[in-house]
Amino acid sequence: MLQSFLQNILNALQWGSFYSLIALGYCLVYGVLLLINFAHGDIFMVGAYIAFYCCMFLLGKFGVFAGLPGWMVLAVAVPLTMVLTAVVGVTLERIAYRPLRRKGVNRLYVVITALMCGLILENGNLALLGASRKSFPTLVPVKVFEVFGVTVTNIKLMVIGVAILSFLLLHFIVTRTKIGMAMRAISYDRFAVPLMGIPADTVIVFTFVLGSGFAGLAGLFFAMTYPVIDPYMGALIGWKAFIAAVVGGIGSIAGAFAGGFLLGFVEIMVVAFFPSTYRDLIAFSILLLILSIRPTGLFGVARRTKI
């Protein structure tokens, strides 16, 4: 019984790591701009595809060169995927969000624009690359460890470690650096910040770089763990990560991170004790109950401004 529980805890930590990494992006953009970037789930999908093509290129599958060892491909693919996915996120900010922000349109139209951006990414991928699924290459051989009857793979440990390190890095950037201080200043008063000589657009671009980079990182490790990618993979997991960020307290980095793990824990435990078809029903019922008790989320604070 105890072994089964510990095994489920490990599975929940791995599954929650993906939610947490994506939820951090939602949290960052909302915290700075009060914008729900509904295209973020599809940026995660784009990140997985970018990782796929980067890895295939580095492995020499396109016949450009002999290729690199798997571990070296992973070491190069991580920063490359994060940078290229960040470029996609910044492009959306420059083309879609910034013009609306400068015109001072109602926030509702920006949210609708974000939804359209997500659909454009999804259908653009579908049109360019087709609907067929792609098998992600194996970069690192899977090694299984057993401790007191609990099994864990090197991939699972890697995913959990990456999520924790990403959170610590983001927390350091936001709380200990000048750019992080500027991000927090914009979250308090976006219109007063330029009067203090802080380039607001630069800070907003940096926010999208961070959020999209973490989404790309999640896409890479998700594809390594579940090695099949398709154009629709970002829709459901993106919505779930958004819900995780809301339950944790959107706008709070710690809340978004904890919300992702909470959702992963609830889903895994439901599957462990009930038929898998009950997973979303029971999981979201529990999350709804949490929100009914704490509408601002576990770590959130009430804001006067509506979405």
Summary of the structure (lengths in Angstrom):
residues: 307
radius of gyration: 19.5
end to end distance: 44.8
largest distance: 60.7
contacts: 1072
relative contact order: 0.21
helix: 74%
strand: 4%
